[in-house]
Amino acid sequence: MSRTRSRAAVLDPACVAAVDLARAAVEENVRPEHVGEHLGVEAEGDRVVTHYFACLDRAYRGWRWAATVARAARARNVTVSEVVLLPGAGALLPPQWVPWSERLRPGDLGVGDLLPTSEDDDRLAPGFTETDDETDRQMIFEYGLGRARVLSRIGRDRAVRRWHSGESGPHTPLAHAAPAQCSTCGFYWPLAGALRIGFGVCANEFAPDDGRVVAADHGCGAHSEAAVLPHQVEPTSPILDDLVYDTAEDVTEPDLTGSVDDAASEPLGHS
């Protein structure tokens, strides 16, 4: 077995010496004051060399001008192939491009927007894989009109984690302050199928999660039994009125020196 060896490109002397030609090509495309010193050369192939010049434009700091020159075989004249602006060390670059399908976030879909799913979406599975009793009855009722794809186990697990850790899960301030869990609320409508145990829909129009999927251990203050649940009242300290009070010097002591005989000697009806 023979190994393939790649031959390194050799710098062509005529192309390396064409510094002025490369600079003139750059200055034809941009202002001459934006072209700085010659930074070096790089061999691109046989008789193909790229000259680099510093970019002095304040809007492109860290970038460099690149002028590629070439020479045909057995020819003496060197010609310009292309002139481009390339980023160098410390150049300001835009963030790496991300496909729209990966940039999309919940809530970005607007009115009239379409969000197609790929054929190999791991959140979906072929429709014939759904075999619960509810689906069998639906297939009999809609003979030949079953769904092409249904939620796969991966898609279901992702939804469970997302709902349970979100605003409708048990780890929110609203759920911690609730008098009881949603599973004991009369407005809690459990989901069908495998998610019935852990999730349901809130049907209380006064609840903050009305019409939304909530976890069974979620909760809020609009619980159906909130009025009959025991209410714990924290004892409060007594309130003392210390603005108006009597001192011991201001209180007049009663006169206890009088005798019983003096009181009896007074005539009746004397005021």
C-alpha positions in Angstrom: 0.0 0.0 0.0 1.6 3.3 -1.1 1.1 6.5 0.7 0.0 9.7 -1.1 2.4 12.5 -0.4 1.3 16.1 -0.9 4.1 18.3 -2.3 4.3 21.7 -0.6 4.0 24.7 -3.0 7.2 26.5 -3.8 7.4 30.3 -3.9 7.9 31.6 -7.4 10.6 34.3 -7.4 8.9 36.4 -10.1 5.6 36.3 -8.2 7.3 37.1 -4.9 9.0 40.1 -6.5 5.7 41.6 -7.8 5.0 43.6 -4.6 4.4 46.8 -6.5 2.1 45.1 -8.9 0.0 43.6 -6.0 -0.1 47.0 -4.2 -1.2 48.8 -7.3 -4.0 46.2 -7.8 -5.2 46.8 -4.2 -5.1 50.6 -4.6 -7.3 50.3 -7.7 -10.1 49.0 -5.6 -9.7 51.0 -2.4 -8.3 54.4 -1.3 -4.5 54.4 -1.3 -4.4 55.7 2.2 -6.2 52.6 3.4 -3.3 50.3 2.2 -0.6 49.8 4.7 2.8 48.1 4.8 3.6 44.8 3.1 3.0 42.0 5.6 4.4 39.0 3.6 3.6 36.4 1.0 2.2 32.9 0.9 2.4 30.3 -1.8 -1.0 29.1 -3.1 0.3 26.8 -5.8 2.7 26.5 -8.6 3.6 30.1 -9.7 0.7 31.4 -7.6 1.5 33.7 -4.7 -0.6 35.9 -2.4 0.7 39.2 -1.1 -0.7 40.6 2.2 -0.9 44.3 3.0 -2.1 45.9 6.3 -5.6 47.5 6.2 -5.6 51.0 7.6 -9.3 51.5 7.4 -10.6 52.2 10.9 -13.8 50.2 10.2 -11.7 47.0 9.5 -9.1 46.9 12.2 -7.3 43.6 12.3 -8.1 42.9 8.6 -5.6 42.7 5.7 -5.6 43.1 2.0 -4.7 40.0 0.0 -3.7 40.3 -3.7 -3.0 37.0 -5.5 -0.7 37.1 -8.5 0.2 34.3 -10.9 2.5 33.5 -13.8 1.9 31.1 -16.6 4.3 28.3 -17.4 7.4 29.5 -19.3 6.0 33.1 -19.1 7.9 36.1 -17.7 5.0 38.4 -17.0 3.1 38.2 -13.7 -0.6 39.1 -13.7 -3.1 39.8 -10.9 -5.6 37.1 -10.2 -7.8 38.6 -7.4 -7.9 41.1 -4.6 -9.9 40.4 -1.4 -10.1 41.6 2.2 -9.3 38.9 4.7 -9.6 38.8 8.5 -6.3 38.7 10.4 -5.4 38.2 14.1 -7.8 40.2 16.3 -10.2 41.0 13.5 -13.8 41.7 14.4 -15.9 38.9 12.9 -19.6 38.2 12.9 -20.9 35.2 15.0 -20.8 31.8 13.4 -23.8 31.2 11.1 -26.5 29.0 12.6 -29.3 27.4 10.5 -32.7 28.9 11.0 -34.0 25.7 12.4 -31.5 25.9 15.2 -32.0 29.6 15.8 -35.8 29.2 16.2 -37.1 29.6 19.7 -40.5 29.0 21.3 -42.8 32.0 20.6 -41.0 33.0 17.3 -43.7 31.5 15.1 -46.1 34.3 14.0 -49.4 34.4 12.1 -49.1 32.9 8.7 -45.6 31.4 9.4 -44.9 27.8 8.4 -42.6 25.5 10.4 -41.9 22.4 8.4 -40.4 19.3 10.1 -37.7 17.2 8.5 -38.3 13.6 7.5 -35.9 12.3 10.2 -37.2 14.4 13.1 -36.5 12.3 16.1 -39.5 13.8 18.0 -41.9 12.0 15.6 -42.5 8.4 14.8 -44.7 6.6 12.1 -48.4 6.7 12.8 -48.7 2.9 13.0 -46.5 2.8 16.1 -49.3 4.4 18.2 -51.3 1.4 19.5 -53.1 2.6 22.7 -56.8 1.9 23.1 -57.8 5.5 22.4 -56.0 5.5 19.0 -57.4 2.1 18.0 -60.9 3.4 18.4 -60.0 6.5 16.5 -58.6 4.5 13.6 -61.7 2.4 13.4 -63.8 5.6 13.3 -61.6 7.3 10.8 -60.7 4.3 8.7 -57.8 5.1 6.4 -57.4 8.6 7.8 -54.9 8.0 10.6 -52.0 10.5 11.2 -48.8 9.8 9.2 -46.6 10.5 12.2 -47.2 10.7 15.9 -45.1 11.7 18.9 -42.2 9.4 19.5 -40.8 8.4 22.9 -38.0 10.9 22.5 -40.4 13.7 21.7 -42.6 12.8 24.6 -39.7 12.7 27.1 -38.5 16.1 25.9 -42.0 17.6 26.4 -42.2 16.1 29.9 -38.9 17.6 30.9 -39.8 21.0 29.3 -43.2 21.2 31.0 -42.1 19.9 34.4 -39.2 22.4 34.6 -41.1 25.4 33.2 -43.5 27.9 34.6 -46.2 25.3 34.9 -44.1 22.9 36.9 -43.6 22.4 40.7 -40.5 24.5 41.0 -41.9 28.0 40.8 -42.8 30.6 43.4 -46.5 30.3 42.4 -46.5 26.5 43.1 -44.6 26.9 46.4 -47.1 29.4 47.7 -50.1 27.3 46.6 -52.4 25.8 49.2 -52.4 22.4 47.4 -51.3 20.6 44.2 -53.2 20.7 40.9 -53.8 16.9 41.1 -56.3 17.6 44.0 -58.0 20.5 42.2 -61.5 20.1 40.7 -60.5 22.3 37.7 -57.6 19.9 36.8 -58.3 18.0 33.6 -55.9 15.1 33.2 -54.4 14.4 29.8 -55.1 11.2 28.0 -52.6 8.4 27.3 -49.2 8.0 28.9 -49.1 11.6 30.2 -52.3 11.3 32.2 -50.4 10.5 35.4 -48.2 13.6 35.4 -49.9 16.3 33.5 -53.3 17.9 32.8 -55.0 21.1 31.6 -56.2 23.9 33.9 -59.8 24.7 33.3 -60.2 27.5 35.9 -60.8 30.8 34.0 -59.5 32.8 37.0 -56.2 30.8 37.3 -53.0 32.1 35.7 -52.6 28.8 33.8 -56.1 28.6 32.4 -56.1 26.5 29.2 -52.4 25.5 29.7 -50.8 22.2 30.4 -49.7 22.0 34.1 -47.9 19.4 36.1 -49.9 17.4 38.6 -47.7 18.7 41.4 -48.1 22.3 40.2 -50.4 24.6 42.1 -51.8 28.2 42.5 -54.1 30.2 44.7 -57.2 29.4 42.6 -57.4 25.8 43.9 -61.0 24.6 44.0 -60.7 23.6 47.7 -58.7 26.7 48.8 -61.8 28.0 50.7 -62.1 24.9 52.9 -58.4 24.3 53.5 -57.2 25.1 57.1 -55.8 28.6 57.2 -52.9 29.1 59.6 -52.8 32.4 61.3 -49.5 33.5 62.7 -49.8 35.0 66.3 -49.0 38.7 66.4 -47.5 40.6 69.3 -49.8 42.8 71.4 -50.1 46.5 70.5 -49.2 48.8 73.3 -50.4 52.4 73.3 -47.4 54.3 74.8 -48.5 57.7 73.5 -51.0 58.5 76.2 -50.3 57.2 79.8 -50.6 58.4 83.4 -47.6 58.7 85.7 -47.7 57.8 89.4 -47.3 61.5 90.4 -50.4 62.5 88.4 -52.8 60.0 90.1 -54.7 61.4 93.1 -54.9 59.0 96.0 -58.3 58.7 97.7 -58.8 60.1 101.2 -59.2 57.3 103.6 -59.0 59.3 106.9 -62.8 59.8 107.2 -64.7 57.7 109.8 -67.9 55.9 109.6 -69.6 58.2 112.2 -68.9 61.3 110.2 -70.6 59.8 107.2 -73.6 58.7 109.2 -74.1 62.1 110.9 -74.8 63.8 107.5 -78.5 64.2 106.8 -80.1 62.2 104.0 -80.4 64.0 100.7 -77.4 66.3 101.4 -75.4 66.9 98.3 
